[in-house]
Amino acid sequence: MKINNSSERVIQYLRGLIAGQKGGSRLPSVRALMGTLHAGPATIEAGLRRLVEEGLIEARPGQGTFIATPPSAPGVTSATDLDWQTMALGPARPTADALAELASMPNPGALALNAGYLPEALQATALLTGAATRALRRPGLWSRHAPEGLETLRTWFATASGAFQPHEITICPGTQAALAAAFRALAAPGDPVLVESPTYVGALAAARAAGLYPLPVPIDADGLRPDLLAEAFRASGARLLYCQPTYANPTGAVLTTDRRAAVLQIVQRAQAFVIEDDWARDFPLDTEAAPAPLATHDAGGHVIYVRSLTKCAAPGLRIGAIAARGAALERLRAARMIDDFFVPGLLQEIAVQLLIAPAWPRHLRTLRSALRARRDALAAAVRAQFGIQSLPHLPSGGLHLWVRLPEGVSDLALSEHARRADILLSPGRHWFPAEAPASYLRLSFAAIAPEAAPGVMARLGSLLAHRFS
Ligand SMILES: Cc1ncc(COP(=O)(O)O)c(C=O)c1O
């Protein structure tokens, strides 16, 4: 069956409908779908046929199209007594609700201002298609691969870090996996881990899942406060810090040069490790290059360095790297191998082919200028709507704005009401390891074309004006 872009849009829309409804529910008629989706009958029917083939819906001649009822295992019904599971599973584990919310798939047409990745319009789609085609011709693609990853890819990450040798790099299926392994490998359940407050929700979830206790260390516009960091190490006895020195997610803060030296010194004195999450290295928006990684100043094996490729290429290219030295490297390698042996060769080869493509640097340049325009437009719209105090500093890199909401406005309530209007927001409180000192939103400026920014903020403003009524 020939599927074009419009049919894909129809399919995506229908998948959203199916996900939100029970089996047996009737789908809107072809005519109604034509109206909703502004598509012709052939496009709608091609989309419906695809989902019939996938077994997700069934066409009943003369009656319409219905959501299929998935077969359940023999004897298991919604009335089956599963209480034994409650007994077997025991006490609750740390939840990752905030992360699940970020990772959930938006309805087609929704404005995903909560996104942590590039929208399709900015992804390196054409380059990835070329890279995948070349990768498929590589020998040994389907064989077993080394747990540490392809030598060529490790060499690329090592050179790009400016601090590590290829043998110190381990390739991971995204840096979320790298963080999860690092928290498990470098600390024991019950240990504290110091984190910036606020910090990346995925890191908080991974640390908690490893049985660690994230302890907040406040930041200001220049990143982590060294005075408080030293005190936190002293008071907690922690041996691990997770930090994003460059364009931190969610605030965009950059640790100043002086503070980089101070943080490293404090970490060394505490005989501790610091996980440097360098997720936004490819997104400097006001300078040619991001500041050198903390790792480039570390002579003692204290820095565990993490860098992602999914962020600057496309979320589906789940490739990242983690670097370490000494016994920490051995422990990390072991933790990664236990998880999934190795990252599939095809994905690693695609990453290599992408990074050596002559057009890759051009993609990054174009991307940065598009992101700069999006940041400026959304920041102007935010300030017009909420005042300059909502966004006193423009982030000099990254993908997000960290917006302080007016006094008395709940981040949760606003996000919930915006969601009903198909605007997805990330409530600020999820990004704090403890209580949030004020109400914030993390907004992805990458998600909106510059010309759409004023309209989106006006919609949020009118939701606020009606106080969610
Ligand atoms: C700060 C930070 N670190 C790590 C990750 C994980 O990214 P990935 O697993 O796609 O490399 C994210 C994703 O949102 C992030 O924001």
The ligand as a MOL file (V3000), in Angstrom:
LIG
                    3D

  0  0  0     0  0            999 V3000
M  V30 BEGIN CTAB
M  V30 COUNTS 16 16 0 0 0
M  V30 BEGIN ATOM
M  V30 1 C 20.0110 16.7650 30.7720 0
M  V30 2 C 19.6700 15.5050 30.0370 0
M  V30 3 N 20.4850 14.4570 30.1480 0
M  V30 4 C 20.2380 13.2960 29.5190 0
M  V30 5 C 19.0990 13.1440 28.7480 0
M  V30 6 C 18.8430 11.8250 28.0960 0
M  V30 7 O 18.9090 11.9540 26.7180 0
M  V30 8 P 19.1650 10.7270 25.7390 0
M  V30 9 O 18.9130 9.4610 26.5120 0
M  V30 10 O 18.1940 10.9070 24.6470 0
M  V30 11 O 20.6090 10.8270 25.3070 0
M  V30 12 C 18.2090 14.2090 28.6200 0
M  V30 13 C 16.9700 14.0490 27.8410 0
M  V30 14 O 16.0250 14.7930 27.9650 0
M  V30 15 C 18.5050 15.4320 29.2770 0
M  V30 16 O 17.6930 16.4760 29.1750 0
M  V30 END ATOM
M  V30 BEGIN BOND
M  V30 1 1 1 2
M  V30 2 1 2 3
M  V30 3 2 2 15
M  V30 4 2 3 4
M  V30 5 1 4 5
M  V30 6 1 5 6
M  V30 7 2 5 12
M  V30 8 1 6 7
M  V30 9 1 7 8
M  V30 10 2 8 9
M  V30 11 1 8 10
M  V30 12 1 8 11
M  V30 13 1 12 13
M  V30 14 1 12 15
M  V30 15 2 13 14
M  V30 16 1 15 16
M  V30 END BOND
M  V30 END CTAB
M  END
